[in-house]
Amino acid sequence: MLDKALNGKFDIEEARLLFGEMYATAVAGDGTVEAQSVMLAVGGELGGGAALLRLAALLSLNQLLSDEWKFGVRTYVVRDRYYYIATHGENATKLKRFLAVTVPSAGGEYLSEKFNEFMKETRVEVRVDENSMRRTEKGHVAADLTLSEAGVAVKYNIYLRDNAIELQLRSSDRGRVELAARLLRLAGVTVEVKKEGGTDRWYVYAATDMLAAGREELRDAIAKIVGEAAARGWVDASRAELWLEKLGKGRVLKEGWPKYEVRLAKGAFRVRFSSTSPDSIVREAQRLRDMGFEEGRHFSVKMPEEDRYGYVSILREGLAYAAWLSVYGKDEQQRKLAAEFVEYILQRAKEEGDDVYRKAEEIVKEGKARGILKLEGFEGVVEVGGSEHVVKVIDGGAEVEEGEGGRKLLRIKITAEVDRVLRDYTITYSRRRAGNAAVGYAYARADREADAERFSAVIKALTGEEPKVYRMKDGKIKIECYEGHLEGFMRYTELADVIARWLEETGRR
């Protein structure tokens, strides 16, 4: 194929893309990708011959590339039968940028973790043909915009409609459209390849909000088109100003995040990315895993079927966990990614209205507060029953047990000294009532009012909220806590994780 392309008997660009996809897949299986190298291992009885053929193919590929993108390659022999074909330094960077464009159409993340290293090197170039600006028959503005990387380029049409900026490319060549989508993704715009109904044509499409989620270079190029159109009087000035504001600051604070739906559904907070593309769903789920999320605990996935929408849904616990990671993540990269995600969700929530934003803020605040304190050594003074009580916590923990009917119960156990009286205190939470509310109970004997008051002092000291205390018909004293108390308990390292798991497993939304 490469030889035919060199001799004008096969399309050069198609040959480069097909070879790149093949080589990227080979590296995914039998290679390594590091910051300064890309290496493919070849072995077996025919290892030498196979290595020679691959080396010859890479040299042929180089002849199809411009001088700017040609890269050096070396072979290494290991134990006679094993060979490494490798590029290093700037040569590796060139190869990685080329492979980032040619990996399979979903962008690579779903196929191999190694592809993520290719993506890190991308520097998509954006060009606007200033002479291409024109008016359409319907009076709209049109212009040509080109994205390129590693010598591979695609030209798109930009339209300034009455209410939106639109970017699109249509073609009967699906491979061309897949390439166009791949370059857009590398530029930070999440798009999908779709088929025009009842035809053999394919297309990619992105509108204002999607484009404003792209990288700065792309936003600046589109802003240049908008500004020039406004200067010529082709676009209403107020509409142009709104578009420029969006493009200037970006729709999202983390470039490249797709558009998540953030809203309240029957009072429950919902964050969801929907798509008919299995590749997009898989890619987004992998992004969340890379951030440290666990499927089932922090997010759920439903794959699309027969052109119907699937989704990645962030659970309430997921947003709270992202907020926690933004402060206590294992390294700076994880903390940064989580912080950007949280800021993005808060921004989307604000756009949906005050009620949605307040709920999002509440969840984020709860997440950041988790595990910041320790029970052991805690000391506090609180007023309960008209008297001050000195509380000193010795130890504590939480566990989930199975109760009657298979219900999961949460037991929180605290060993504390209240007014120099040492006791073990246990409160048991379960799901109760029609709203599936989390309610916790503890009991004291009728003649132990002092114990009940000390128990209340422990709860108030740790959570900031005093529990409800009732005397029952049989004379027993009942101490009752609610979800607000749980939020307070979750500030403690010894309790936070178990409480969070219990809330998710028992259906809190």
N, C-alpha and C positions, 0 to 999 in steps of 0.2 A: 504494500500500500504506500509506504513512504517513498519507495523507489519510483512508483508510478507518479506520485505527486511531484517528485523532483524532475520528472520528464514530461510534465504537463498532461498526463493521462488520468489524473485523479485530482479532485478539488483540494488545494493545499490546506485551506482552513479546516475542512472536514477531516483530513488526514491528521492534522495536529491534534484536533479535539478527540478523535477516536483513540489515537495512540496515548494521549494524556490520560484518558479515562482508564485504559488498560494498565498503564504503568502505575497510576495511583492505586488501583485495585490490587496490583501485585505487591506494592509497598505495604498496603494495609494487611496483607496476609503474611508476607515473609520479609518485612523490612522494619526499620526503625527510623523515627523522625525526631530529631533533637534540635536545639536552638541553632546549632551551627553545622548540622549535617543531615543528609538524607541517604540512607543506606539500604540496598536490596541484597538479600542473601540468596545465593544459588548453590545447590549441592547435589549429591547423588553421583551415580556412575558417569552421567553425561554432564556433570557440573561445568567442566571447562568449556565444552562446546556451547552449552546453554548460556553461560556467562559471555562468551564471545559474540553470540548472536544478539544478545541484549545490548552489549556495548556497541555493536555495529548499528543497531537500530537507534540508539541514543545519538550517535554521531550523524546518522541520516536526519534525525529530527533537527539537530542543530543547523543543518543546511537549509531547513525550511523556516528557521527563525531569523529575525533581523539581527544585525550585529549587536544591538543593545541587549538582546535577550539570550544570546548564545552563552552556554555555560560549560565549564570544564568538568570532566568526570574521570575517575580512576578506578582501577580494579586491584583487589588484594587477594592473595591466595592464603588460605588457612588450612593447615593439615592436609595438603595435596588435593583433597576432594571438594573442599568448600571455598567458595569465592564470594567476595563482597564487591558490589558495584556502588561507588559512593561519590557524593559531591560534598564539598565543605565550604564554609565561610560564605562569601558573596555568591559563589556558584550555587550553593545550597539555597540561598535566598531566592535567586532567580528561578530555580527549579520549583521551589515551593509555591511561588506566586503563579507560575504556569499551571501547576497541578491544581491549585485552588480554583482555577477557572474551569478545569476539565474534569473534575471529579463527578460522579454520578449526580443526576439532576436535582436530588433533594438537598444539595448543598454539602453533603458529606457527613454531617454530624450523626446521622442515624446508622451509617455503615461502619465507621471505625473512629475510635478516639484519636487515632493518628491524624485524621483529616483536620482535627481542630488546630493542629500545629501549622498546617498549610494556611488556614484561614487567618492566623495571627499575623502573617506576613503581607496580607493583601493591602494594596494602596491603589484603589480604583481611581482612575483619572476621569474627570468630567469636562466635556467641552461643549460649548454652545456655538452653533454657527450663526453669527450675528447677521449674516446676509440672508438667513432663512426665514426671518420673521415676516409674517404675511397675514392678511385677512382672509378668512374663509367665506364661502358663498353666504353663510348664515350670519356673517358679521362677527364671528369669533376670531380670536388671535391664535395663530399656530406658529410653531418654531421647531427646529431640529436640535436634539440633544444627544450626544454620543458618550457612552461609557466604555472604557477600555481598561484592560489589565493584561500584562505580559504579552502585549502585541495582539490581543484578541479584542475586537471592537464591535459594538452594536449601536446602530442609530435608532432613536426612539422619536415619536411625535409627541410634542407638548401642546396641549390646548388650554386656553384660558376661556372657560365657558362662563355663563351668566353667574353661576353660584359655586364653581369649583375649578381648581387646577387639575387637569387630567393628563397622565402619561400613559401611552399605550404603544403596543406593537402587535400587528396582526400578520399572519403568514400561513400558507399551506404547508410550510416546512416546519414540522413540529420541533425538530432538533434546533432550528434557529431560535424558536420561541423559548425552548428550554434554556438555551444559552443566555437569552435576554433576561429570563427570570433569575438565573444564577448570578449574573452581574449585578442585577438590582439588589439581590440579597446581600452580596458583598458590599454594596453601597449602603446597607442598613435598612432597606425597604423589604418588608415581608410580603411577597406576592406569590400567586399560584398560577400555573398554566391551566387555561380552560379552553374548551372547545366551543366554537360558535354553533348553536343548536341547528341541526339538520344540514351542516356543511362539513367540508373537509379542511376547514381553516381553524387555526389555534390563535390564542392571544394571551397577553399579559396586560394588566390594567392596574393603575394606582391613582388614587385621588388625593386631595389636599392633605388630609390628616395622615395618610400613609406616607406621603412624600416628606411631610414635616418630621417624621420619625427617622428619616435617613441621616446619613453622615453630613457633617458641616459642608463639605465640598459640593455635595449634591444640592443642599438647600441654598447655598450661595449662588449656584448656577441658575436655579429656577427663579430665585429672587431677582437676578439680573434680567431675566426675561420679563418678569412682572414689572420691574422698574422702568424698563425701556418702553413697554406697552403703555404704561401710565403716562410717561413723558410724551408719547406721541398722541395721547388723547384717545387711545383705543380701548382703554379700560377705565371704568368709573374709579375716581380717586379714592373714595372711601372703601370700596371693595379691595382695591390694590393695597391700601394701608393695612387692612385686616389680614390679607394673605402674607404680607411682608412681616407682620408681627408674629404670625404663627411660624413662618420659616425662620425668622431670626432667633427665636428661643427654642424652637423644636416642639413638636407635639408631646414628646416624652423626654424625660431628663436623661434616660439611658438610651443612646442611639441604638437602633436596631430592634428594640422590643416591639412586638406586634401589638395591634390594638386590642386590649382586654376590655370586656364589658364589666363595668363595676356598678352595682345597683342593689337596692333592697327588694327582695322577692318575698312577699308575705311577711315582712318584718325581718327576714333573715338576710344577712350580708352575703352577696355573691360576687365572685370575681371569676370570669370565664373567658377563655379564648376559643372561638368556634371556627371550624373550617371543614370544607368537603374534601380536602387533600389529606390522605393518610401521612404523606411525607411531612407536612407542616405540623400535624399533631405529634408525630414521633419526635420531630426536631425540637418542638417546644417542651415536651415532656423531658427530653434529655437535658435541655437547658436548665430546667428546675432541679433535676438530679445533680447536675454539676454544681449548682448553688448549695446543695446539701439537703434538699428536700427528700422525703421518703414517700413513695406512692402508697396511697391508702391512709396514711396519717396526715400528710400535709397537702396532697393533691390527688385528684382522681382523673382517670382518662377513659373516654369513650371513643372508639375508632369509628370513622365514617363508614357507612354502608350504602352502596348503590346511589352515589351522588348525594346522599343525605349528610347533614352536618354531624360531625363528631366534635368533641371538645376536650380541653384541658381545664379542669375546674380547681381553683385554689380554695381549699377549705379554710374555715375561720382560723383553725389552728395553724394553717400554713402562713397566713399573713402575720399572725402573732410570732411565729417562729422566725420569719424573715426579719421582723423587728428586733428580735433577740439576737439573731446572727449579726445584724448591723452593728451591734455593740460588743458582742462576746464571741464572734466568729473565730475560727482557729487561726486565721492569718489575715493579713491586710487585704489580699485579693478577695477573699470570701466576704469580709466585712464591707468592702467597697461595693461589690456586686449586690449584696443584700440591701445596702443602704439606697442604692440607685433604684432597685425594684420597689422598695417601700415608698420612696419619693414619687415614683411613677404612679403607683396605685393611689396615693393620696391626691395627686394631681388629677387623675381620672375621676376620683370620687368627688372632688371639688367641682368639676365640670358637670356632675350629675345633680348637684344641689346640696343644700345645707344638711339635710337629714342623713344623706349618704356619707357626706364628709365627716359629720360628727361620729357616726358609727365606725368609720375607718380609723379616725383618730383614737377612739376608745380602744380598739383592738391593738393598734400600734403601741399605745401607751402601756397597755397591759403586757404586751410582749417584751418591751424594753425593761420592764420592772421585774421580770421573772428571774429568780435565782440570784438577785443582787445582794441578799442578806443571808446570814447563817443563823440557824436556831440556837446552836450551841453557844453559850455565852451571852445570849440576848438578855438585856435588862431594860426595864421600863417601869414607869409609875403611871397608873391610870385611876380614874374615879369611877366607881361602880356602887350603886346603892347608897350614894351620898357619902361614901368614904373612899379615901385614897388607899391603893394597894400597890405594894412593891412586888414586881414579877421578875424572877430570874429563871431563865430556861436552861435546863441541864442537857436535854437531848430531845430528839424527835424524829419522826419519819412517817411514811405513808405506804399503804399497800392496798391492792385490789383483791377482794375475796368474792366467792360465789355465794349468794344468799338463796333464800327459798325461791323456787321456780326458775332457777338459773340466772336470777338478776345479779348484775355485778355491783358490788358494794365497795365504796371507798372508805377506808378507815385511816384517820389521822390520829397519831398518837404523840402526845407531848408529855415529857417529864419536866415538871417545873416546881420551883419553890415560890409560894405566894405568902408574903408576910411570915417568912421563915417556916412555913408548913410545906413539906415536900409531898407531892402526890403525882400519880400517873393519870393523865386525862386522855380520854378517847372519844372522838366524835365520828359517827358513821353517816356517810352520805349515800343517798340512793336517788333514783329518778322517781318523781312523784307527780301526781295530778295530771290534768289533761294537757297542760303545756309541757310535759316532760321536764319540769323544773328540777334542778339539783338542790335537794334539801338535806340538811344534816341534823341529826338528833343525838342528844346525850341525856342521861337521866341521873337524878340523885334521890336518895331516900328522903321521906318526908321530914325526918329529923336532922337532915344534913343541909340546912339552908346556907350555912357558912361555906360548905363545900361548893354549892351551886354558885355562890357569889364569887368564890375564888376562881372557879372554872370560867365564869363570865369575864373576870379580870384578865385571865390568860388570853382568851379569844380577842378581847378588845385591844390588849397590848400588842398582839401580833398582827391583827388585821386592821385596826383603826375603827372597827365597828363593834358595838355591843350587841350580843345576841338577844333574842326574845326569850323570856323565862316565864313559864306557866306552871301553875299548880293543877294537877289533874284530879279527877274525881276520886281516884284511889289514894290520893295524898302525895303521890310521887311528884317530883319537880322535873319538868321537861325543859331542856335548853335547846333552842332551835336556831340553826344558822342557814344562810342562803348563799346564792352564787356570789354575792358581793363579798362575803367572808372568804370564799374560795379564791377570789382574785387577790385578796390580801395574803392568804396562805401561800399563793404561788410566787410570792416575792422571795421565798426561802429556798435555798439550794436543795435542802434535804427533801422538799415536798414538790417542787415545781414540775419535774418531769412526770412523776406518777399521776399527779392531778391532771396534767394536760392530756395524758394518754387516756385516763378514765373519762374525761369529758368528751373526747373524740369517739371512743369506743361505745359510749352509751348514747351518742346521737345529738350532742349539742351543736347548734348552728348559729 
